[in-house]
Amino acid sequence: MVLVRQEIGDVLRTHRLRRGQTLRQVAARASVALGYLSEVERGQKEVSSEILASVADALEVPLSVVMREVSDRVAAIEGIYLDDTYIPDTVPDAFVTEASLISR
Amino acid sequence: MVLVRQEIGDVLRTHRLRRGQTLRQVAARASVALGYLSEVERGQKEVSSEILASVADALEVPLSVVMREVSDRVAAIEGIYLDDTYIPDTVPDAFVTEASLISR
């Protein structure tokens, strides 16, 4: 089972490290407890929507970017390629027939 | 402040209605309490990662698709266009100069 909190934690940690900041700095800026932020980053605690918005703000990254990266990570785990639309793992019958004619 | 739980709720409700299913049917299939699922859909309760995965499964929609739609909704609220990369809301100085020359 893919757990979203794990991916959220990884994304937040990646952004924090990219900025070269410590847990303490981000926790202070986002007004959250250091221990709590640490657990969130390790995927051990669910993050509330308010705190997620606050941490993204402290990291100066739009919340939509955080969520987009989360969805990309979940997609990679699920093995699904996401472009603009969800592509089902099926091939239309007509195409299969046509392809088999070409290969003859 | 953009609240992710509100967008998650909207996305789950949209998928449920698209399937023509009731809260009761989805709650039973996902093994969650009907009242809880109703609150999640209305953005009144945070959903745990386990239950989110379970509800997405009951709706037969990949979790990555749910998260992608959530990120798209958050982006729309934030007014950010997301393609593959995050485009900052700035214009290079060189471009501004060039544009002002053209307009003369």
Backbone of each chain as ProteinMPNN parsed JSONL, in Angstrom:
{"seq_chain_A": "MVLVRQEIGDVLRTHRLRRGQTLRQVAARASVALGYLSEVERGQKEVSSEILASVADALEVPLSVVMREVSDRVAAIEGIYLDDTYIPDTVPDAFVTEASLISR", "coords_chain_A": {"N_chain_A": [[0.844, -1.212, 0.0], [0.632, 2.136, -0.949], [1.727, 4.871, 0.88], [0.704, 8.087, 1.363], [1.689, 9.936, 3.233], [4.327, 9.228, 3.597], [5.517, 9.94, 1.176], [4.983, 12.672, 1.14], [6.55, 13.439, 3.303], [9.13, 12.821, 2.328], [9.287, 14.615, 0.17], [9.117, 17.112, 1.446], [11.427, 17.009, 3.033], [13.397, 16.867, 1.03], [13.131, 19.41, -0.176], [13.832, 21.011, 1.985], [16.51, 20.261, 2.459], [17.618, 21.022, 0.049], [17.545, 23.721, 0.321], [19.432, 23.963, 2.202], [18.797, 24.017, 4.899], [18.176, 23.515, 8.433], [16.204, 21.198, 10.394], [15.384, 22.512, 12.67], [15.444, 25.238, 11.914], [13.452, 25.362, 9.901], [11.222, 24.414, 11.296], [10.936, 26.412, 13.236], [10.393, 28.631, 11.63], [8.003, 27.806, 10.48], [6.436, 27.64, 12.62], [6.037, 25.185, 14.017], [6.392, 22.26, 16.102], [9.653, 20.973, 16.54], [10.154, 18.196, 16.837], [7.803, 17.125, 15.86], [7.827, 17.952, 13.153], [10.039, 16.539, 12.331], [9.103, 13.906, 12.583], [7.099, 13.988, 10.678], [8.613, 14.37, 8.347], [9.875, 11.911, 8.263], [7.825, 10.322, 7.599], [6.289, 9.311, 9.6], [4.244, 10.517, 10.892], [0.968, 11.769, 10.212], [0.402, 14.739, 8.421], [-1.263, 17.733, 9.195], [-3.528, 19.675, 7.176], [-3.245, 22.416, 7.566], [-0.704, 22.66, 8.766], [0.889, 21.544, 6.787], [0.597, 23.456, 4.763], [1.767, 25.58, 6.043], [4.427, 24.712, 6.428], [5.26, 24.378, 3.782], [5.146, 27.005, 3.008], [7.11, 28.083, 4.682], [9.28, 26.906, 3.515], [9.29, 28.182, 1.205], [8.072, 27.17, -1.109], [5.557, 26.587, -3.47], [2.452, 25.153, -2.441], [1.165, 23.614, -4.311], [3.246, 22.681, -5.844], [4.567, 21.017, -4.083], [2.527, 19.072, -3.775], [2.333, 18.184, -6.382], [4.795, 16.972, -6.761], [4.536, 14.967, -4.908], [2.482, 13.473, -6.091], [3.799, 12.65, -8.398], [5.765, 10.989, -7.313], [4.184, 8.996, -6.142], [3.033, 8.02, -8.443], [5.28, 6.958, -9.711], [5.85, 4.87, -8.002], [3.536, 3.397, -8.318], [3.911, 2.738, -10.872], [2.896, 4.077, -13.025], [2.648, 6.119, -15.842], [2.199, 9.498, -15.89], [0.779, 11.919, -17.812], [-0.949, 14.489, -19.136], [-3.364, 13.334, -18.984], [-4.884, 10.448, -17.521], [-3.71, 7.409, -18.563], [-5.141, 4.467, -19.416], [-4.191, 1.054, -18.843], [-4.57, -0.407, -21.317], [-5.121, -1.58, -24.681], [-6.807, -0.491, -27.537], [-9.05, -2.723, -29.246], [-9.245, -2.482, -32.044], [-6.807, -1.369, -32.737], [-5.014, -3.358, -32.065], [-5.712, -5.353, -33.905], [-5.099, -4.065, -36.307], [-2.333, -3.686, -36.0], [-1.474, -6.317, -35.944], [-2.025, -7.055, -38.537], [-0.254, -5.487, -39.973], [2.18, -6.587, -39.226], [2.233, -8.906, -40.608]], "CA_chain_A": [[0.0, 0.0, 0.0], [1.404, 3.391, -1.018], [1.292, 5.811, 1.914], [0.957, 9.459, 0.934], [2.48, 10.68, 4.239], [5.73, 8.9, 3.348], [5.955, 10.746, 0.02], [4.968, 14.084, 1.588], [7.743, 13.601, 4.146], [10.316, 12.833, 1.455], [9.29, 15.853, -0.626], [9.446, 18.228, 2.348], [12.843, 16.891, 3.407], [14.186, 17.218, -0.156], [13.124, 20.873, -0.325], [14.579, 21.601, 3.099], [17.947, 20.03, 2.246], [18.002, 21.823, -1.114], [17.755, 25.074, 0.827], [20.501, 23.912, 3.188], [18.283, 24.409, 6.214], [18.011, 22.473, 9.447], [14.838, 20.977, 10.87], [15.131, 23.561, 13.651], [15.155, 26.491, 11.216], [12.152, 25.278, 9.222], [10.197, 24.276, 12.338], [10.752, 27.735, 13.846], [9.766, 29.506, 10.645], [6.636, 27.352, 10.229], [5.771, 27.596, 13.94], [5.635, 23.824, 14.408], [7.378, 21.631, 16.987], [10.74, 20.324, 15.811], [9.944, 16.739, 16.874], [6.673, 16.829, 14.987], [8.292, 18.109, 11.766], [10.944, 15.415, 12.093], [8.27, 12.71, 12.37], [6.414, 14.171, 9.385], [9.609, 14.118, 7.286], [10.165, 10.475, 8.21], [6.596, 9.604, 7.222], [5.745, 8.623, 10.774], [3.023, 11.206, 11.335], [0.168, 12.466, 9.213], [0.507, 16.182, 8.597], [-2.555, 18.391, 8.98], [-3.501, 20.569, 6.011], [-2.748, 23.726, 7.998], [0.746, 22.585, 8.99], [1.512, 21.32, 5.482], [0.636, 24.762, 4.093], [2.708, 26.411, 6.791], [5.786, 24.232, 6.159], [5.547, 24.713, 2.381], [5.371, 28.447, 3.024], [8.428, 28.286, 5.31], [10.281, 26.428, 2.543], [9.094, 29.034, 0.02], [7.694, 26.37, -2.275], [4.084, 26.548, -3.535], [1.845, 23.903, -2.001], [0.839, 22.822, -5.507], [4.488, 22.022, -6.282], [4.745, 19.894, -3.145], [1.551, 18.027, -4.09], [2.664, 17.634, -7.689], [5.924, 16.059, -6.568], [3.987, 13.799, -4.203], [1.75, 12.644, -7.062], [4.8, 12.04, -9.285], [6.394, 9.888, -6.577], [3.198, 7.919, -6.014], [2.898, 7.44, -9.787], [6.468, 6.141, -9.966], [5.68, 3.641, -7.214], [2.448, 2.638, -8.937], [4.335, 2.338, -12.209], [2.013, 4.702, -14.005], [3.164, 7.348, -16.413], [1.153, 10.515, -15.912], [0.997, 13.134, -18.581], [-2.072, 15.339, -18.765], [-4.518, 12.493, -18.713], [-4.568, 9.098, -17.059], [-3.776, 6.478, -19.681], [-5.384, 3.126, -18.9], [-3.256, 0.043, -19.316], [-5.241, -1.275, -22.29], [-4.947, -1.175, -26.071], [-8.082, -0.728, -28.225], [-9.079, -3.925, -30.075], [-8.994, -2.093, -33.425], [-5.374, -1.146, -32.9], [-4.348, -4.663, -32.001], [-5.972, -6.0, -35.174], [-4.323, -3.354, -37.323], [-0.913, -3.968, -35.767], [-1.162, -7.699, -36.311], [-2.066, -7.111, -39.992], [0.991, -4.888, -40.461], [3.317, -7.457, -38.958], [2.19, -10.109, -41.469]], "C_chain_A": [[0.879, 1.263, 0.0], [0.848, 4.359, 0.024], [1.703, 7.239, 1.533], [1.85, 10.201, 1.934], [3.975, 10.437, 4.06], [6.287, 9.788, 2.227], [5.98, 12.229, 0.377], [6.229, 14.356, 2.411], [9.007, 13.705, 3.314], [10.424, 14.141, 0.676], [9.688, 17.039, 0.252], [10.928, 18.201, 2.734], [13.741, 17.313, 2.245], [14.262, 18.738, -0.328], [13.927, 21.546, 0.783], [16.083, 21.466, 2.861], [18.46, 20.854, 1.063], [18.279, 23.271, -0.698], [18.872, 25.128, 1.864], [20.04, 24.34, 4.574], [18.13, 23.216, 7.15], [16.53, 22.335, 9.785], [14.442, 22.119, 11.801], [14.724, 24.875, 12.972], [13.76, 26.482, 10.585], [11.013, 25.196, 10.237], [9.892, 25.64, 12.96], [9.98, 28.651, 12.897], [8.293, 29.133, 10.403], [5.808, 27.299, 11.51], [5.218, 26.213, 14.261], [6.745, 23.251, 15.294], [8.398, 20.872, 16.155], [10.534, 18.801, 15.731], [8.832, 16.307, 15.925], [7.1, 16.895, 13.517], [9.207, 16.945, 11.384], [10.158, 14.133, 11.809], [7.541, 12.785, 11.03], [7.379, 13.842, 8.256], [9.917, 12.632, 7.146], [8.932, 9.645, 7.884], [5.952, 8.879, 8.376], [4.484, 9.279, 11.307], [2.297, 11.823, 10.151], [0.325, 13.958, 9.472], [-0.874, 16.795, 8.356], [-2.409, 19.357, 7.804], [-2.933, 21.939, 6.365], [-1.223, 23.706, 8.144], [1.481, 22.344, 7.678], [1.652, 22.645, 4.731], [1.683, 25.659, 4.74], [4.163, 26.017, 6.508], [6.187, 24.559, 4.715], [5.886, 26.202, 2.278], [6.76, 28.76, 3.602], [9.55, 27.889, 4.35], [10.225, 27.244, 1.24], [8.849, 28.227, -1.256], [6.162, 26.317, -2.306], [3.562, 25.164, -3.132], [1.532, 22.997, -3.195], [2.071, 22.077, -6.024], [4.778, 20.822, -5.382], [3.811, 18.754, -3.535], [1.831, 17.379, -5.446], [3.804, 16.627, -7.567], [5.484, 14.795, -5.828], [3.293, 12.881, -5.21], [2.717, 11.95, -8.017], [5.473, 10.838, -8.599], [5.45, 8.695, -6.434], [3.039, 7.216, -7.36], [4.076, 6.529, -10.095], [6.356, 4.81, -9.222], [4.606, 2.758, -7.855], [2.818, 2.17, -10.341], [3.483, 2.911, -13.312], [2.685, 5.956, -14.536], [2.025, 8.341, -16.523], [1.56, 11.675, -16.788], [-0.166, 14.039, -18.195], [-3.298, 14.514, -18.408], [-4.04, 11.13, -18.244], [-4.762, 8.138, -18.227], [-3.981, 5.065, -19.142], [-4.451, 2.113, -19.558], [-3.94, -0.947, -20.262], [-4.973, -0.736, -23.689], [-6.276, -1.469, -26.773], [-7.975, -1.951, -29.147], [-8.7, -3.619, -31.526], [-7.498, -1.951, -33.695], [-4.61, -2.46, -32.921], [-4.498, -5.385, -33.332], [-5.097, -5.393, -36.282], [-2.834, -3.707, -37.21], [-0.566, -5.383, -36.197], [-1.212, -7.891, -37.828], [-0.742, -6.591, -40.575], [2.169, -5.851, -40.328], [3.317, -8.705, -39.85], [3.071, -9.94, -42.71]], "O_chain_A": [[1.756, 1.421, 0.85], [-0.351, 4.634, 0.049], [2.887, 7.548, 1.401], [2.682, 11.012, 1.528], [4.793, 11.317, 4.332], [7.394, 10.316, 2.332], [6.886, 12.956, -0.031], [6.889, 15.38, 2.232], [9.854, 14.565, 3.557], [11.51, 14.705, 0.537], [10.5, 17.872, -0.152], [11.594, 19.236, 2.757], [14.724, 18.027, 2.442], [15.332, 19.284, -0.596], [14.62, 22.536, 0.543], [16.838, 22.422, 3.035], [19.597, 21.326, 1.074], [19.125, 23.951, -1.278], [19.223, 26.203, 2.351], [20.796, 24.951, 5.33], [17.978, 22.074, 6.717], [15.72, 23.219, 9.505], [13.323, 22.629, 11.739], [13.781, 25.539, 13.401], [12.995, 27.439, 10.706], [9.97, 25.825, 10.064], [8.731, 25.98, 13.184], [9.048, 29.348, 13.298], [7.451, 29.998, 10.159], [4.626, 26.955, 11.484], [4.083, 26.076, 14.717], [7.889, 23.7, 15.241], [8.045, 20.207, 15.181], [10.722, 18.201, 14.673], [8.914, 15.263, 15.278], [6.777, 16.003, 12.731], [9.154, 16.435, 10.265], [10.505, 13.37, 10.908], [7.386, 11.78, 10.337], [7.025, 13.127, 7.319], [10.188, 12.149, 6.046], [8.982, 8.415, 7.892], [5.168, 7.951, 8.181], [3.741, 8.675, 12.081], [2.915, 12.33, 9.215], [0.376, 14.388, 10.624], [-1.571, 16.411, 7.416], [-1.306, 19.797, 7.48], [-2.225, 22.55, 5.565], [-0.538, 24.626, 7.697], [2.572, 22.875, 7.471], [2.694, 22.923, 4.137], [2.392, 26.401, 4.059], [5.027, 26.882, 6.365], [7.32, 24.967, 4.46], [6.797, 26.597, 1.55], [7.488, 29.598, 3.071], [10.635, 28.47, 4.375], [11.003, 27.023, 0.313], [9.351, 28.559, -2.33], [5.534, 26.034, -1.286], [4.169, 24.141, -3.451], [1.622, 21.773, -3.1], [1.957, 20.981, -6.574], [5.179, 19.757, -5.851], [4.239, 17.603, -3.621], [1.599, 16.185, -5.636], [3.78, 15.566, -8.19], [5.987, 13.701, -6.084], [3.488, 11.666, -5.189], [2.494, 10.803, -8.405], [5.717, 9.808, -9.227], [5.855, 7.542, -6.584], [2.926, 5.992, -7.426], [3.901, 5.455, -10.67], [6.721, 3.759, -9.749], [4.749, 1.537, -7.927], [2.141, 1.326, -10.927], [3.352, 2.329, -14.389], [3.224, 6.757, -13.772], [1.01, 8.071, -17.166], [2.568, 12.335, -16.536], [-0.342, 14.326, -17.01], [-4.153, 14.943, -17.634], [-2.92, 10.716, -18.543], [-5.845, 8.063, -18.808], [-3.096, 4.521, -18.482], [-3.99, 2.305, -20.683], [-3.9, -2.158, -20.048], [-4.635, 0.436, -23.853], [-6.82, -2.564, -26.63], [-6.93, -2.184, -29.755], [-7.952, -4.363, -32.159], [-6.997, -2.36, -34.743], [-3.677, -2.64, -33.703], [-3.537, -5.963, -33.838], [-4.46, -6.097, -37.066], [-2.173, -3.988, -38.21], [0.507, -5.625, -36.749], [-0.538, -8.771, -38.363], [-0.19, -7.156, -41.518], [3.037, -5.92, -41.199], [4.281, -9.471, -39.851], [3.152, -10.848, -43.537]]}, "seq_chain_B": "MVLVRQEIGDVLRTHRLRRGQTLRQVAARASVALGYLSEVERGQKEVSSEILASVADALEVPLSVVMREVSDRVAAIEGIYLDDTYIPDTVPDAFVTEASLISR", "coords_chain_B": {"N_chain_B": [[-5.377, 30.628, 3.064], [-4.574, 27.625, 1.461], [-6.203, 24.58, 1.796], [-5.301, 21.306, 1.811], [-6.881, 19.075, 2.468], [-9.449, 19.823, 1.771], [-9.381, 19.875, -1.007], [-8.709, 17.221, -1.535], [-11.023, 16.008, -0.591], [-12.925, 17.03, -2.423], [-11.982, 15.886, -4.811], [-12.253, 13.136, -4.305], [-15.027, 12.962, -3.964], [-15.884, 13.753, -6.53], [-14.941, 11.616, -8.12], [-16.425, 9.541, -7.012], [-19.078, 10.299, -7.606], [-18.927, 10.286, -10.366], [-18.815, 7.616, -10.823], [-21.313, 6.994, -10.143], [-21.968, 6.184, -7.563], [-23.054, 5.667, -4.145], [-22.33, 7.266, -0.963], [-22.535, 5.343, 0.995], [-22.068, 2.932, -0.393], [-19.368, 3.209, -1.246], [-18.081, 3.602, 1.19], [-18.558, 1.149, 2.43], [-17.207, -0.589, 0.725], [-14.602, 0.349, 1.028], [-14.207, -0.156, 3.608], [-14.615, 1.82, 5.635], [-16.059, 4.1, 8.03], [-19.261, 5.419, 7.29], [-20.008, 8.041, 8.064], [-17.539, 9.183, 8.558], [-16.303, 9.1, 6.03], [-18.0, 10.826, 4.717], [-17.443, 13.226, 6.049], [-14.786, 13.539, 5.293], [-15.059, 13.895, 2.53], [-16.322, 16.351, 2.558], [-14.299, 17.922, 3.339], [-13.893, 18.265, 5.994], [-12.58, 16.639, 7.713], [-9.276, 15.409, 8.254], [-7.764, 12.994, 6.202], [-6.443, 9.794, 6.806], [-3.388, 8.322, 5.571], [-3.635, 5.602, 5.054], [-6.421, 5.221, 4.872], [-7.024, 6.909, 2.751], [-5.728, 5.606, 0.649], [-7.212, 3.288, 0.653], [-9.808, 4.195, 0.018], [-9.374, 5.275, -2.527], [-8.765, 2.942, -3.838], [-11.199, 1.589, -3.581], [-12.67, 3.179, -5.24], [-11.561, 2.574, -7.56], [-9.502, 4.095, -8.725], [-6.241, 5.128, -9.447], [-4.039, 6.015, -6.79], [-2.141, 7.91, -7.387], [-3.361, 9.356, -9.376], [-5.45, 10.581, -8.021], [-3.895, 12.225, -6.325], [-2.605, 13.765, -8.215], [-4.716, 15.189, -9.319], [-5.446, 16.606, -7.092], [-3.177, 18.225, -6.773], [-3.361, 19.721, -9.108], [-5.708, 21.155, -8.631], [-4.954, 22.651, -6.396], [-2.953, 24.136, -7.568], [-4.451, 25.632, -9.371], [-5.874, 27.228, -7.612], [-3.775, 28.577, -6.447], [-3.004, 29.927, -8.618], [-1.063, 29.157, -10.352], [0.576, 27.937, -13.195], [1.252, 24.671, -13.908], [3.569, 22.805, -15.546], [5.923, 20.66, -16.585], [7.871, 21.698, -15.091], [8.29, 23.998, -12.389], [7.298, 27.228, -12.907], [8.6, 30.238, -12.105], [7.11, 33.289, -10.927], [8.245, 35.503, -12.411], [9.875, 37.755, -14.669], [12.584, 37.676, -16.859], [15.073, 40.283, -16.752], [16.268, 41.017, -19.175], [14.357, 40.302, -21.047], [12.264, 42.015, -20.46], [13.371, 44.488, -21.137], [13.763, 44.116, -23.88], [11.114, 43.771, -24.743], [10.049, 46.276, -24.148], [11.401, 47.809, -25.946], [10.409, 46.893, -28.363], [7.791, 47.768, -28.246], [8.006, 50.423, -28.705]], "CA_chain_B": [[-4.568, 29.392, 3.142], [-5.158, 26.498, 0.726], [-6.221, 23.371, 2.62], [-5.24, 20.107, 0.965], [-7.99, 18.137, 2.763], [-10.618, 20.299, 1.027], [-9.206, 19.438, -2.4], [-8.797, 15.751, -1.523], [-12.456, 15.71, -0.454], [-13.591, 17.325, -3.697], [-11.548, 14.912, -5.816], [-12.874, 11.843, -3.983], [-16.464, 13.065, -4.254], [-16.033, 13.782, -7.988], [-14.765, 10.254, -8.64], [-17.552, 8.72, -6.556], [-20.27, 10.667, -8.368], [-18.698, 9.858, -11.743], [-19.133, 6.187, -10.846], [-22.721, 6.849, -9.771], [-22.076, 5.419, -6.321], [-23.424, 6.397, -2.928], [-21.345, 7.262, 0.126], [-22.672, 4.055, 1.672], [-21.409, 1.885, -1.195], [-17.915, 3.393, -1.225], [-17.637, 3.393, 2.574], [-18.579, -0.29, 2.688], [-16.144, -1.208, -0.059], [-13.306, 0.776, 1.56], [-14.205, -0.494, 5.04], [-14.527, 2.997, 6.509], [-17.376, 4.524, 8.499], [-19.948, 6.318, 6.355], [-19.932, 9.413, 8.576], [-16.155, 9.626, 8.4], [-16.089, 9.354, 4.597], [-18.777, 12.028, 4.402], [-16.686, 14.382, 6.56], [-13.589, 13.661, 4.451], [-15.495, 14.482, 1.25], [-16.66, 17.761, 2.761], [-13.089, 18.64, 3.762], [-13.988, 18.583, 7.43], [-11.654, 15.769, 8.449], [-8.064, 14.956, 7.575], [-7.85, 11.564, 5.921], [-5.151, 9.132, 7.019], [-2.832, 7.772, 4.327], [-4.187, 4.256, 4.848], [-7.814, 5.323, 4.425], [-7.008, 7.517, 1.424], [-5.374, 4.526, -0.288], [-8.33, 2.353, 0.645], [-10.936, 4.814, -0.692], [-8.988, 5.349, -3.939], [-8.885, 1.565, -4.314], [-12.637, 1.305, -3.693], [-13.161, 3.955, -6.387], [-10.805, 2.062, -8.708], [-8.697, 5.15, -9.317], [-4.911, 5.08, -8.83], [-3.773, 7.06, -5.8], [-1.366, 8.968, -8.044], [-4.315, 10.181, -10.129], [-6.101, 11.414, -7.0], [-2.952, 13.248, -5.874], [-2.347, 14.668, -9.331], [-5.869, 16.088, -9.413], [-5.351, 17.504, -5.929], [-2.137, 19.229, -7.054], [-3.897, 20.604, -10.151], [-6.673, 22.054, -7.99], [-4.205, 23.591, -5.555], [-2.266, 25.038, -8.503], [-5.457, 26.566, -9.908], [-6.157, 28.194, -6.539], [-2.575, 29.402, -6.28], [-2.808, 30.696, -9.845], [0.204, 28.759, -10.953], [0.476, 26.935, -14.237], [2.278, 23.647, -13.717], [3.816, 21.852, -16.622], [6.864, 19.72, -15.982], [8.695, 22.415, -14.13], [7.644, 25.134, -11.749], [7.72, 28.476, -13.541], [8.453, 31.325, -11.135], [6.329, 34.429, -11.389], [9.138, 36.632, -12.682], [10.27, 37.88, -16.073], [13.988, 38.093, -16.895], [15.272, 41.699, -17.062], [16.581, 41.142, -20.6], [13.113, 40.2, -21.794], [11.499, 43.238, -20.206], [14.016, 45.526, -21.938], [13.467, 43.825, -25.28], [9.693, 44.01, -24.965], [9.767, 47.717, -24.13], [11.969, 48.352, -27.18], [9.489, 46.523, -29.441], [6.561, 48.553, -28.14], [8.251, 51.829, -29.055]], "C_chain_B": [[-5.274, 28.246, 2.417], [-5.077, 25.247, 1.598], [-6.324, 22.131, 1.732], [-6.432, 19.179, 1.214], [-9.268, 18.523, 2.017], [-10.557, 19.789, -0.42], [-9.279, 17.917, -2.505], [-10.271, 15.342, -1.458], [-13.205, 15.912, -1.759], [-13.253, 16.282, -4.763], [-12.213, 13.552, -5.558], [-14.368, 11.863, -4.314], [-16.709, 13.03, -5.771], [-15.922, 12.374, -8.575], [-15.938, 9.351, -8.23], [-18.796, 9.014, -7.397], [-20.15, 10.229, -9.829], [-19.034, 8.369, -11.902], [-20.597, 5.933, -10.488], [-22.917, 6.049, -8.498], [-22.448, 6.301, -5.133], [-22.267, 6.35, -1.935], [-21.34, 5.883, 0.796], [-21.911, 2.943, 0.927], [-19.887, 1.978, -1.1], [-17.357, 3.125, 0.176], [-17.554, 1.9, 2.882], [-17.413, -0.974, 1.985], [-14.759, -0.879, 0.499], [-13.154, 0.427, 3.042], [-13.944, 0.711, 5.934], [-15.953, 3.385, 6.914], [-17.963, 5.541, 7.538], [-19.829, 7.78, 6.793], [-18.553, 10.011, 8.39], [-15.878, 9.983, 6.938], [-16.81, 10.628, 4.17], [-18.029, 13.283, 4.856], [-15.427, 14.629, 5.728], [-13.969, 14.338, 3.129], [-15.81, 15.964, 1.388], [-15.469, 18.578, 3.261], [-13.083, 18.993, 5.234], [-13.057, 17.736, 8.275], [-10.436, 15.459, 7.6], [-8.222, 13.462, 7.339], [-6.469, 10.946, 6.164], [-4.692, 8.527, 5.697], [-3.412, 6.399, 4.018], [-5.608, 4.328, 4.291], [-7.9, 5.951, 3.036], [-6.707, 6.446, 0.368], [-6.546, 3.563, -0.451], [-9.526, 2.907, -0.14], [-10.624, 4.908, -2.194], [-9.155, 3.962, -4.577], [-10.357, 1.194, -4.531], [-13.231, 2.02, -4.912], [-12.481, 3.527, -7.695], [-10.076, 3.166, -9.461], [-7.327, 5.109, -8.648], [-4.708, 6.265, -7.884], [-3.013, 8.229, -6.431], [-2.281, 9.906, -8.841], [-5.057, 11.11, -9.17], [-5.163, 12.55, -6.601], [-2.636, 14.252, -6.981], [-3.487, 15.674, -9.475], [-5.887, 17.083, -8.251], [-4.337, 18.607, -6.231], [-2.617, 20.211, -8.119], [-4.88, 21.615, -9.551], [-5.967, 23.092, -7.126], [-3.502, 24.622, -6.446], [-3.238, 26.087, -9.054], [-5.773, 27.638, -8.868], [-4.968, 29.137, -6.366], [-2.296, 30.257, -7.524], [-1.512, 30.392, -10.546], [-0.068, 27.747, -12.048], [1.617, 25.945, -14.071], [2.407, 22.789, -14.956], [4.776, 20.843, -16.011], [7.709, 20.4, -14.923], [7.903, 23.575, -13.554], [8.201, 26.413, -12.378], [7.513, 29.622, -12.551], [7.764, 32.533, -11.759], [7.22, 35.663, -11.59], [9.46, 36.638, -14.164], [11.725, 38.354, -16.08], [14.112, 39.553, -17.322], [15.478, 41.921, -18.563], [15.302, 41.149, -21.438], [12.291, 41.475, -21.649], [12.047, 44.373, -21.086], [13.651, 45.369, -23.41], [12.013, 44.17, -25.614], [9.397, 45.511, -25.01], [10.344, 48.401, -25.366], [11.004, 48.119, -28.342], [8.27, 47.44, -29.439], [6.759, 50.026, -28.537], [7.924, 52.12, -30.513]], "O_chain_B": [[-6.426, 27.93, 2.716], [-4.001, 24.896, 2.083], [-7.3, 21.941, 1.006], [-6.94, 18.562, 0.277], [-10.074, 17.659, 1.672], [-11.557, 19.334, -0.975], [-9.848, 17.387, -3.459], [-10.708, 14.445, -2.178], [-14.018, 15.078, -2.157], [-14.122, 15.85, -5.52], [-12.679, 12.899, -6.492], [-14.904, 10.905, -4.873], [-17.629, 12.358, -6.239], [-16.721, 11.989, -9.428], [-16.381, 8.505, -9.006], [-19.483, 8.095, -7.845], [-21.14, 9.848, -10.454], [-19.473, 7.925, -12.962], [-21.063, 4.794, -10.525], [-23.901, 5.323, -8.357], [-22.193, 7.505, -5.12], [-21.359, 5.526, -2.042], [-20.286, 5.336, 1.117], [-21.211, 2.133, 1.534], [-19.201, 0.975, -0.903], [-16.304, 2.505, 0.331], [-16.604, 1.44, 3.515], [-16.726, -1.819, 2.56], [-13.852, -1.71, 0.455], [-12.114, 0.681, 3.649], [-13.152, 0.638, 6.874], [-16.921, 3.045, 6.234], [-17.258, 6.415, 7.033], [-19.575, 8.656, 5.966], [-18.412, 11.199, 8.1], [-15.296, 11.027, 6.642], [-16.298, 11.407, 3.367], [-17.987, 14.282, 4.137], [-15.046, 15.774, 5.487], [-13.277, 15.247, 2.67], [-15.596, 16.742, 0.458], [-15.599, 19.763, 3.567], [-12.369, 19.895, 5.671], [-12.775, 18.074, 9.424], [-10.538, 15.269, 6.388], [-8.758, 12.749, 8.188], [-5.451, 11.515, 5.771], [-5.505, 8.253, 4.814], [-3.653, 6.069, 2.857], [-5.96, 3.599, 3.364], [-8.752, 5.57, 2.234], [-7.356, 6.394, -0.677], [-6.83, 3.088, -1.55], [-10.18, 2.169, -0.877], [-11.491, 4.655, -3.03], [-9.625, 3.837, -5.708], [-10.711, 0.57, -5.531], [-14.172, 1.529, -5.534], [-12.781, 4.041, -8.773], [-10.039, 3.167, -10.692], [-7.243, 5.06, -7.421], [-5.158, 7.377, -8.159], [-3.213, 9.386, -6.06], [-2.005, 11.1, -8.963], [-5.266, 12.284, -9.472], [-5.58, 13.707, -6.543], [-2.428, 15.437, -6.718], [-3.257, 16.858, -9.721], [-6.287, 18.237, -8.403], [-4.6, 19.782, -5.978], [-2.316, 21.402, -8.043], [-4.879, 22.788, -9.923], [-6.336, 24.266, -7.125], [-3.457, 25.81, -6.129], [-2.899, 27.263, -9.186], [-5.922, 28.813, -9.204], [-5.137, 30.34, -6.165], [-1.477, 31.175, -7.496], [-0.935, 31.234, -11.236], [-0.846, 26.811, -11.862], [2.79, 26.318, -14.088], [1.455, 22.125, -15.365], [4.448, 20.229, -14.996], [8.197, 19.766, -13.987], [6.958, 24.065, -14.172], [9.409, 26.647, -12.38], [6.377, 29.941, -12.199], [7.837, 32.757, -12.968], [6.976, 36.723, -11.012], [9.324, 35.614, -14.834], [12.068, 39.317, -15.394], [13.342, 40.016, -18.164], [14.948, 42.867, -19.147], [15.18, 41.9, -22.406], [11.694, 41.951, -22.615], [11.283, 45.12, -21.697], [13.286, 46.327, -24.091], [11.73, 44.784, -26.643], [8.586, 45.962, -25.818], [9.847, 49.444, -25.792], [10.796, 48.991, -29.185], [7.778, 47.838, -30.495], [5.792, 50.773, -28.684], [8.075, 53.255, -30.965]]}, "name": "protein", "num_of_chains": 2, "seq": "MVLVRQEIGDVLRTHRLRRGQTLRQVAARASVALGYLSEVERGQKEVSSEILASVADALEVPLSVVMREVSDRVAAIEGIYLDDTYIPDTVPDAFVTEASLISRMVLVRQEIGDVLRTHRLRRGQTLRQVAARASVALGYLSEVERGQKEVSSEILASVADALEVPLSVVMREVSDRVAAIEGIYLDDTYIPDTVPDAFVTEASLISR"}
